[in-house]
């Protein structure tokens, strides 16, 4: 548990912050003249620089707009040495942020009470077998107090409008009605001697987990210790439907739920066709459920999915993000939708109907006249707004580079996280004439690294599609020299290369050995409109691969410092699929790196944790004899080896054994065909990693292997 001496009231925090700010100013004044006379040499980025940067989480603004609370991870190579704590920052002055908690386990899902005096969060403390809800009286100080002790834990707490109750999500086992039932079921499962898993519907796995028979529920509890939570979905007809469920995440299924303005009910999203996920798109509709008990009332009747629910401050409008789930299409942009409340018309007003971009996040600042949001475009994510009744989108003050990756509003305050590839994440205020940086967790370390912002350029394909690219140069760059080119391919495919500081494929760390790194947003990428993202349909690998190759051609023509005879390509997930495709269909690259890449569309359809979207992308089921299933599977191009047009480039194949999104059988097939064709190849299997390489030492080893593989064939 956290030491009481580390818990401070808001008043003492203000005093301490002011003193620290004065001391910091005095220290800066005393040392600046000396510092100005010193020139500190910058160094090329290292894996330690990347891995040990502070990981600044999304801030949550207090309702009165005076404070922001956020998490900061003090990363370490050993998980035993890593810390994650809550920090608080005044939004009224320039005093530095202060730490609120000291706990290795960390806290998540922070929520302020309506009076801005208390916080609740989810944490797994000593004695907790699962994450539980804790309450911290920030105004008075003191220890965090545990509010729940449920067998299967609690997550995503939200305060009622009067601050007396909490709405949260937990799980039960089939047939359970009470917490005693859940505890008994958990005990029986732990003690049973049979280890077999049984499934009758839906995909049995998700990313790195075999799914269980737990069922998601909404609970309400008084916001005080020892109160008894109530499962407000228990006994409803809705939960008896075989397809009932929420969105699948790492911690289980979730239902996006909010209190109604009067505090008498909750609005939430849920699907009723999850049991048909292999046959059709799963759609999340909106429901209304009285807190006192009763049946859930379905509010919407369309084929849209709704999420990110928020009520306007006056309680007269419900806002949500909506996508149309268009039948037969592989991608729909998320648009901002609104409903008059109480809801008399189930058809929403689509506020951003004219905006051909997918809204990432939105907030409702005090006043309620405009909704603020961000969306991706050409490597960046900036701030925009629209009148709450609809109209034209307006660009708001933002930064010219980088990405906004979180937003929170309270009172007149608007805060979020901004970062770029050369500016690791920090907290910013966005409600002034210009964004203002509020924290400096990583600025000193970033200032000591020799790196440049990416250079942006475009080219046009033969069929008129405009393709955006970013080019990253190595440390000590000299434009008079020649550099090998490493084209790195993003995953998704429904994603975009962003001007962002990343861990998995850090652009500058990849460029460090003396390579120029090329990042191309091929067809299927987000950030360029709905049709651009949909253009990958029926053409999952060839078209995108051709555009990656053209991006290389355009870069060579545009930049004389690129050595066109020394090329490499690599990527992960969908980027790994495309890396495999390039290895199978061209000999222009000297080396390939493929992480979590598919080799066979049919095998991937049948063994991954989702198949319907892949079927939609191909245009029909695998038994339909559509050419795409064979013609765009890398393994089926193995005959190119004899023709000398593919399957000759040395390839580094890496995979996490716990990856169920692109299961390891793809990597095994890939390595097998390379061995069969006598192509230089190396297979790296990480037994304790999933779709991503998340452990520090594994990440360092991965980067060293990539560096060694490229050096072997490019230098």
ChimeraX attribute file (.defattr): number of C-alpha atoms within 10 A of each C-alpha:
attribute: neighborCount
match mode: 1-to-1
recipient: residues
	/A:1	11
	/A:2	14
	/A:3	12
	/A:4	12
	/A:5	9
	/A:6	14
	/A:7	22
	/A:8	22
	/A:9	16
	/A:10	18
	/A:11	13
	/A:12	14
	/A:13	23
	/A:14	19
	/A:15	12
	/A:16	16
	/A:17	20
	/A:18	16
	/A:19	14
	/A:20	16
	/A:21	17
	/A:22	13
	/A:23	12
	/A:24	14
	/A:25	11
	/A:26	11
	/A:27	11
	/A:28	12
	/A:29	11
	/A:30	11
	/A:31	10
	/A:32	11
	/A:33	10
	/A:34	9
	/A:35	11
	/A:36	8
	/A:37	8
	/A:38	9
	/A:39	7
	/A:40	9
	/A:41	8
	/A:42	14
	/A:43	13
	/A:44	17
	/A:45	21
	/A:46	15
	/A:47	17
	/A:48	12
	/A:49	15
	/A:50	19
	/A:51	21
	/A:52	18
	/A:53	21
	/A:54	21
	/A:55	18
	/A:56	23
	/A:57	23
	/A:58	24
	/A:59	27
	/A:60	25
	/A:61	29
	/A:62	26
	/A:63	22
	/A:64	17
	/A:65	21
	/A:66	17
	/A:67	22
	/A:68	26
	/A:69	23
	/A:70	24
	/A:71	24
	/A:72	19
	/A:73	18
	/A:74	17
	/A:75	17
	/A:76	18
	/A:77	16
	/A:78	10
	/A:79	11
	/A:80	9
	/A:81	10
	/A:82	16
	/A:83	16
	/A:84	22
	/A:85	20
	/A:86	23
	/A:87	19
	/A:88	22
	/A:89	26
	/A:90	22
	/A:91	19
	/A:92	11
	/A:93	13
	/A:94	14
	/A:95	22
	/A:96	20
	/A:97	23
	/A:98	18
	/A:99	19
	/A:100	23
	/A:101	23
	/A:102	17
	/A:103	18
	/A:104	17
	/A:105	16
	/A:106	20
	/A:107	24
	/A:108	21
	/A:109	17
	/A:110	23
	/A:111	22
	/A:112	27
	/A:113	23
	/A:114	17
	/A:115	12
	/A:116	20
	/A:117	18
	/A:118	18
	/A:119	20
	/A:120	27
	/A:121	25
	/A:122	25
	/A:123	23
	/A:124	19
	/A:125	19
	/A:126	8
	/A:127	7
	/A:128	14
	/A:129	13
	/A:130	16
	/A:131	23
	/A:132	24
	/A:133	28
	/A:134	24
	/A:135	23
	/A:136	20
	/A:137	20
	/A:138	22
	/A:139	16
	/A:140	15
	/A:141	21
	/A:142	17
	/A:143	20
	/A:144	21
	/A:145	15
	/A:146	20
	/A:147	23
	/A:148	22
	/A:149	21
	/A:150	22
	/A:151	22
	/A:152	19
	/A:153	21
	/A:154	23
	/A:155	23
	/A:156	21
	/A:157	26
	/A:158	23
	/A:159	24
	/A:160	25
	/A:161	17
	/A:162	12
	/A:163	17
	/A:164	14
	/A:165	20
	/A:166	23
	/A:167	24
	/A:168	24
	/A:169	22
	/A:170	24
	/A:171	24
	/A:172	25
	/A:173	18
	/A:174	12
	/A:175	10
	/A:176	16
	/A:177	13
	/A:178	14
	/A:179	18
	/A:180	12
	/A:181	15
	/A:182	21
	/A:183	16
	/A:184	15
	/A:185	18
	/A:186	15
	/A:187	12
	/A:188	11
	/A:189	11
	/A:190	10
	/A:191	9
	/A:192	8
	/A:193	8
	/A:194	7
	/A:195	8
	/A:196	5
	/A:197	10
	/A:198	10
	/A:199	10
	/A:200	7
	/A:201	13
	/A:202	17
	/A:203	19
	/A:204	19
	/A:205	17
	/A:206	18
	/A:207	20
	/A:208	20
	/A:209	16
	/A:210	12
	/A:211	17
	/A:212	13
	/A:213	13
	/A:214	15
	/A:215	19
	/A:216	21
	/A:217	21
	/A:218	24
	/A:219	21
	/A:220	22
	/A:221	22
	/A:222	18
	/A:223	22
	/A:224	16
	/A:225	14
	/A:226	12
	/A:227	14
	/A:228	16
	/A:229	22
	/A:230	19
	/A:231	22
	/A:232	22
	/A:233	20
	/A:234	20
	/A:235	13
	/A:236	14
	/A:237	11
	/A:238	20
	/A:239	18
	/A:240	11
	/A:241	14
	/A:242	13
	/A:243	19
	/A:244	17
	/A:245	24
	/A:246	23
	/A:247	18
	/A:248	12
	/A:249	10
	/A:250	10
	/A:251	11
	/A:252	19
	/A:253	17
	/A:254	24
	/A:255	23
	/A:256	20
	/A:257	25
	/A:258	23
	/A:259	24
	/A:260	22
	/A:261	21
	/A:262	11
	/A:263	17
	/A:264	13
	/A:265	19
	/A:266	21
	/A:267	23
	/A:268	25
	/A:269	26
	/A:270	27
	/A:271	20
	/A:272	19
	/A:273	19
	/A:274	24
	/A:275	19
	/A:276	16
	/A:277	18
	/A:278	17
	/A:279	16
	/A:280	17
	/A:281	20
	/A:282	24
	/A:283	22
	/A:284	28
	/A:285	21
	/A:286	23
	/A:287	18
	/A:288	19
	/A:289	22
	/A:290	18
	/A:291	20
	/A:292	10
	/A:293	15
	/A:294	14
	/A:295	16
	/A:296	21
	/A:297	13
	/A:298	17
	/A:299	18
	/A:300	19
	/A:301	10
	/A:302	14
	/A:303	16
	/A:304	19
	/A:305	22
	/A:306	25
	/A:307	21
	/A:308	18
	/A:309	21
	/A:310	21
	/A:311	20
	/A:312	21
	/A:313	14
	/A:314	10
	/A:315	14
	/A:316	13
	/A:317	20
	/A:318	21
	/A:319	27
	/A:320	23
	/A:321	23
	/A:322	25
	/A:323	21
	/A:324	16
	/A:325	19
	/A:326	12
	/A:327	11
	/A:328	15
	/A:329	15
	/A:330	25
	/A:331	24
	/A:332	19
	/A:333	23
	/A:334	26
	/A:335	23
	/A:336	29
	/A:337	22
	/A:338	24
	/A:339	19
	/A:340	16
	/A:341	16
	/A:342	12
	/A:343	14
	/A:344	9
	/A:345	12
	/A:346	14
	/A:347	15
	/A:348	18
	/A:349	16
	/A:350	18
	/A:351	21
	/A:352	20
	/A:353	15
	/A:354	11
	/A:355	15
	/A:356	15
	/A:357	21
	/A:358	24
	/A:359	20
	/A:360	20
	/A:361	20
	/A:362	25
	/A:363	22
	/A:364	22
	/A:365	22
	/A:366	20
	/A:367	12
	/A:368	15
	/A:369	14
	/A:370	18
	/A:371	23
	/A:372	25
	/A:373	24
	/A:374	25
	/A:375	21
	/A:376	23
	/A:377	19
	/A:378	21
	/A:379	23
	/A:380	21
	/A:381	26
	/A:382	21
	/A:383	21
	/A:384	19
	/A:385	20
	/A:386	20
	/A:387	15
	/A:388	19
	/A:389	13
	/A:390	17
	/A:391	13
	/A:392	12
	/A:393	17
	/A:394	13
	/A:395	14
	/A:396	20
	/A:397	15
	/A:398	21
	/A:399	18
	/A:400	9
	/A:401	19
	/A:402	24
	/A:403	27
	/A:404	27
	/A:405	19
	/A:406	21
	/A:407	26
	/A:408	23
	/A:409	26
	/A:410	22
	/A:411	15
	/A:412	14
	/A:413	23
	/A:414	26
	/A:415	27
	/A:416	26
	/A:417	24
	/A:418	29
	/A:419	23
	/A:420	20
	/A:421	22
	/A:422	22
	/A:423	18
	/A:424	24
	/A:425	29
	/A:426	23
	/A:427	26
	/A:428	21
	/A:429	20
	/A:430	24
	/A:431	17
	/A:432	12
	/A:433	9
	/A:434	12
	/A:435	18
	/A:436	15
	/A:437	16
	/A:438	21
	/A:439	18
	/A:440	15
	/A:441	18
	/A:442	17
	/A:443	15
	/A:444	9
	/A:445	15
	/A:446	18
	/A:447	14
	/A:448	15
	/A:449	18
	/A:450	18
	/A:451	24
	/A:452	15
	/A:453	18
	/A:454	25
	/A:455	12
	/A:456	15
	/A:457	16
	/A:458	16
	/A:459	16
	/A:460	14
	/A:461	13
	/A:462	9
	/A:463	6
	/A:464	8
	/A:465	13
	/A:466	15
	/A:467	22
	/A:468	23
	/A:469	23
	/A:470	21
	/A:471	19
	/A:472	23
	/A:473	25
	/A:474	23
	/A:475	21
	/A:476	14
	/A:477	17
	/A:478	11
	/A:479	12
	/A:480	8
	/A:481	10
	/A:482	17
	/A:483	26
	/A:484	22
	/A:485	29
	/A:486	27
	/A:487	25
	/A:488	25
	/A:489	30
	/A:490	25
	/A:491	20
	/A:492	14
	/A:493	23
	/A:494	18
	/A:495	17
	/A:496	25
	/A:497	24
	/A:498	25
	/A:499	24
	/A:500	26
	/A:501	21
	/A:502	18
	/A:503	15
	/A:504	15
	/A:505	17
	/A:506	16
	/A:507	25
	/A:508	29
	/A:509	23
	/A:510	25
	/A:511	24
	/A:512	21
	/A:513	16
	/A:514	19
	/A:515	29
	/A:516	25
	/A:517	26
	/A:518	24
	/A:519	25
	/A:520	29
	/A:521	28
	/A:522	31
	/A:523	28
	/A:524	27
	/A:525	27
	/A:526	28
	/A:527	27
	/A:528	21
	/A:529	18
	/A:530	20
	/A:531	16
	/A:532	19
	/A:533	22
	/A:534	20
	/A:535	20
	/A:536	23
	/A:537	21
	/A:538	22
	/A:539	19
	/A:540	24
	/A:541	25
	/A:542	20
	/A:543	18
	/A:544	24
	/A:545	24
	/A:546	16
	/A:547	21
	/A:548	27
	/A:549	20
	/A:550	19
	/A:551	26
	/A:552	24
	/A:553	12
	/A:554	16
	/A:555	22
	/A:556	16
	/A:557	12
	/A:558	11
	/A:559	12
	/A:560	14
	/A:561	19
	/A:562	21
	/A:563	16
	/A:564	18
	/A:565	14
	/A:566	19
	/A:567	23
	/A:568	26
	/A:569	30
	/A:570	28
	/A:571	23
	/A:572	27
	/A:573	23
	/A:574	24
	/A:575	27
	/A:576	28
	/A:577	30
	/A:578	31
	/A:579	30
	/A:580	30
	/A:581	25
	/A:582	26
	/A:583	28
	/A:584	24
	/A:585	22
	/A:586	18
	/A:587	18
	/A:588	19
	/A:589	23
	/A:590	20
	/A:591	26
	/A:592	28
	/A:593	28
	/A:594	29
	/A:595	27
	/A:596	30
	/A:597	30
	/A:598	34
	/A:599	27
	/A:600	20
	/A:601	24
	/A:602	18
	/A:603	17
	/A:604	21
	/A:605	20
	/A:606	12
	/A:607	19
	/A:608	21
	/A:609	22
	/A:610	22
	/A:611	20
	/A:612	19
	/A:613	19
	/A:614	22
	/A:615	23
	/A:616	19
	/A:617	22
	/A:618	22
	/A:619	20
	/A:620	17
	/A:621	18
	/A:622	19
	/A:623	8
	/A:624	9
	/A:625	10
	/A:626	14
	/A:627	12
	/A:628	19
	/A:629	24
	/A:630	16
	/A:631	15
	/A:632	21
	/A:633	24
	/A:634	26
	/A:635	21
	/A:636	15
	/A:637	18
	/A:638	21
	/A:639	15
	/A:640	16
	/A:641	20
	/A:642	11
	/A:643	9
	/A:644	12
	/A:645	17
	/A:646	21
	/A:647	30
	/A:648	26
	/A:649	24
	/A:650	24
	/A:651	28
	/A:652	21
	/A:653	25
	/A:654	26
	/A:655	29
	/A:656	23
	/A:657	21
	/A:658	20
	/A:659	25
	/A:660	23
	/A:661	20
	/A:662	32
	/A:663	25
	/A:664	24
	/A:665	20
	/A:666	23
	/A:667	25
	/A:668	17
	/A:669	15
	/A:670	24
	/A:671	22
	/A:672	14
	/A:673	17
	/A:674	21
	/A:675	13
	/A:676	10
	/A:677	15
	/A:678	13
	/A:679	16
	/A:680	15
	/A:681	21
	/A:682	16
	/A:683	17
	/A:684	16
	/A:685	15
	/A:686	17
	/A:687	11
	/A:688	14
	/A:689	17
	/A:690	22
	/A:691	21
	/A:692	19
	/A:693	20
	/A:694	13
	/A:695	15
	/A:696	18
	/A:697	14
	/A:698	15
	/A:699	19
	/A:700	17
	/A:701	12
	/A:702	17
	/A:703	18
	/A:704	13
	/A:705	17
	/A:706	19
	/A:707	16
	/A:708	13
	/A:709	19
	/A:710	25
	/A:711	14
	/A:712	12
	/A:713	16
	/A:714	19
	/A:715	9
